[in-house]
Structure formats: structure tokens, C-alpha cells
Amino acid sequence: MDPALNPAELRLRQERIVFARMRSTQDRVADAITAFAGTMLFVYLHALWFAVWIALNEGLLGHAGIFDPYPYGLLTMIVSLEAIFLSTFVMVSQNRQATRENVRADLDFETNLRSEVWSAHIGAALGLDPREIEQRVQELLTENRAKMNSGTKQGS
């Protein structure tokens, strides 16, 4: 184990390793398809595909190439099926990502709880009054919220 890693970094690294190992072939395929479908290359390839399809079926390259005349029923069906499958792949990827985010939220909660407990023990060992510290924390939070709210209003 790397001695430079603190426990939180170690837990995060372990979480990433566990999720990488948990990904099935199906998950990898869904992620790859979703990743590609979210690129401009995907958009350009589709624009080219549609342009060639329409050009062929309008007879611009000769009447022998017409196989799906206007209103392009076959193209419509293929694109509809593609949309169904793409939306399914996106949902599969999103569900897996939501599961991962839940695990991360649990790790965040655990880290916050550890920090709270350690802070309380350190404060007690230093003889600090927890009420004074909590009052100062609340003041800082109030100031921070006020700054955030004024920044939001200025940006609107």
C-alpha cells in the first residue's frame, strides 16, 4: 500500500477499482455506445448518412439506386429503432452511474462523519468550547450563503 495515500484517497481508489471490476461486458458496450452517441462525429456521420440516403432515393445518382422513395418509410423505421436502442443504452448507463453516485455519497457521508468525530475529539483535547465553535461555523455559513445569494441575484 502506498504510504502517501490517506484513508479517504484509499477508499476512493478502492471504489473505482470495485466499480471497474463490477462492469460487465454489457455495461462496457452500453457505455461505449452512449459515449460515441454523445459525440459530434456521431452527428456528422448521421448527417452524411441521411444526405446520401435522400440523394440516392431522389434519383440524384441515377434512378436505379432508388430503394426507399419519398417519404422514406424505411429510413424512418431504421431511425426510430435506433432512437429506441440509443435511449435504452443511455438509461442503462445512467442507472449504473446513479448506483455509483450512491456509493460515492455513502463514502462522502462516512468521510464527513469521521471528520466530525475527529474534530470533536481534537477540540475536546485542546479544551475548546464546542458551542463557541458551532456559533462561529454558523456565522461563516450565513456569510457564505449571503454571498452566494447576492452572486446569484447579480447573475440573473
Secondary structure, 3 states (H helix, E strand, C coil): CCCCCCHHHHHHHHHHHHHHHHCCHHHHHHHHHHHHHCCHHHHHHHHHHHHHHHHHHCCCCCHHHCCCCCCCHHHHHHHHHHHHHHHHHHHHHHHHHHHHHHHHHHHHHHHHHHHHHHHHHHHHHCCCCHHHHHHHHHHHHHHHHHHHHHHHHHHC
